[in-house]
Amino acid sequence: MFAPPPAVAPPAPTGAPPASVVVPLLVGAAVAVAIGAYARVHQPTGIAVNVAGFSSPQAVKVWLGSGAAFFAVVQLLTALSMWGRLGGFSPSWAGGLHRWSGRIAFLLTVPVAVHCLYALGFADYDLRTLAHSLLGCLFFGVFTTKMLSLPKRGLAGWVLPVVGGVLFTVLMGIWVSSSLWYFTTFGVGT
């Protein structure tokens, strides 16, 4: 007499469960805040990193930062290739180049960050230095988020491209507010 109600199918998964995205975001935010707090309370020493062949620690930072920016562009191009956004150009070696260019870019940022944190601290005496300090802290937070998101299964397809795009944009902002500023102010010498 009474028909049972039709079975309601559970909604199709739309991507990652919230925790799988939220946890990397929270850890990344904690890293960014911790770096910013340390940079703010640390008494700057004025010098931390110098490499033979460069005229100053600032020049070392500028060139290492420029190298990181170059490898970030390689990251962008290989990611676009792997995601099929460069037409038919998707060579089998793009994934390996993507991973290695990311590793090299990150390694180039480490001495720069050490110098910035130890020698200069969190600078906010003008808009450029404030933006640079904020972007520097954000870079390592977003990097942490990306690295923690990579091994997660079932992430929504947009997560890694968005986090990678934010990471690229932040690094380019750092480069513009430091290396490009330096080159346009002092020249391209070493």
N, C-alpha and C positions, 0 to 999 in steps of 0.2 A: 504494500500500500504506500508506504513512504520509501522513497528512494534515498539511499545514503548520499550525503553531500559529496560532490565531486572532490577528488583528491586535489589538494593544492600543492603544486610542485614548489620546492624551495626556490628562492630566487637564484638565478645563475650568478656565480661569483663574478664580481666586477674588478677583481684585482687582489691586492694583498690585504690580509687582515690588518686592521688599524695598527696593532702592536708592531707588526713587522716593519712599518714605515716610521712609526712614532719613536721607537727606541733609538734607532740610528739618529733621528733628528734631535732627540733630547741629549744624547751623548755628544753629538756635534755641537749643540748649543752650549753645553757645559764646557767643552774644550775651548770654544771661542771666548766665553766669559772668563775662564780661568787664565787664558793667555792675556786677555785685556787687563784683568785685575793684577796679575803679576807685573805686567808692563807699567801699570799705573803706580804701583807702590814701590817698585824697584828703583833704587837710586842709580841713575845712568852713570856709566863710567867714562863715556866719551869715545872709547875705542875697544874693539873686541876682536875683529877679524881683519887681517891684512895679508895680502898674498904678494910674493915677489913679482915684479914686473908691472905692477899697477902703481899709479901715482898716489893713491889714497885708499882708505877703507871704503869710502863712498864710491870710488870707481870700481872696486871689486864688486860691491853690491849691485851697481848699475849693470855691469856686464853679466854677472851670474843671473840677475833678474831678467835680462834680455834673452839669455840662453833658455831660461825657464819659459818665457813667453814664446820663443820659437818652437820649443817642443810642445807647448800647449796648442799652437796652431797645427802641428802635426797630429796631436790628439784629436782636434776637431775634425780635420780632414779624414783621418782614418775612421773615426766614429761615424761620420757621414757615409763613408764607403761601406762600412759594416752594416749599417742600417738601410742600405740601398738608396741613399739620397743623392748619389753622384751619377745618376743614370745607370748605365750598365757596368760602370767601373767599380768592381768589388773583388780585388785580387785576394788570393788565399793568404797572403802574407800580411794583410791589413790588421788582423787581430794581434799578431805578434808585435808588429810595429806600434800598434796602439798601446799595448801593455808596456813595452820598453820605453817609448817616448814619455809615457806617464811617470814611470819610475825615474827616468833621468830628470824630467821637469821637477818632480818633487825633491830629488836629491839636491838640485841646484838651489831650491828655495831654503833648504835647512841652514846653511851658513848665513844667508841673508837674514833669516828670521832670528838666528842667534845674535847676530850683530845688532839688529834693530832692537830686540828685547834687552840685551845686556848693555849695549853702549848708549842707546837713545831713549829707551822706554816709550811710553805712550805719549805722543806729541799731539798737541791740539792748539798750537799758537797761531795757526791760520787754517783756512778751509782745506787747502791741499794736504797739509800734514794730518789734520783730523781725519779726512777721508782715507788717507793712506793707512793710518793706524787702525781705523775701524775695519777697512778691507783686509788688512794683514791678519787681524784676529779672526775675521769671518772666513778667510781662506782655509785656515787649519780646521775650523769647525766644519765647513762644507766638505773638505777633504776627508775628515773623519766619518762624516755621514755617508759619503760615497763608498769608502772602503768597507764600512759596516753593512752597507746595502748590497754590495756585489755578491756575497755568497748566499743571500736570501733567495729561497725558491718561492715562486708564486707571486712575485712583485708585479704590480700593474706595469704594462709595457711602457708607460710614460715616465716611470720613476727615475730610472738611470739616465735617460736622455735629459730630463729636467735637471737632475742634480749635477750631471756632467756639464750641462750648459751654464748653470749657475757658477760652478767652479771655474769654468773658462772665463766667464764674464768678470768674476771677482779678480782673477789673476791679471786679466787685461786692465782692469781698473787700477790695480797695484802698479802695473808696469807704466801706465800713463801718468800716474801721480808720483812716480819716482824716476824711472829710467828716461822716459820721454821728456819729462820736465828737466832732468839733468842735461840730456843731450841738447835741448833747445836753449838752456841757460848757460852751460859751460862748454859745450862742444862735444865732439865724439871721441876725443883723445882718451888714452888710458891713464 
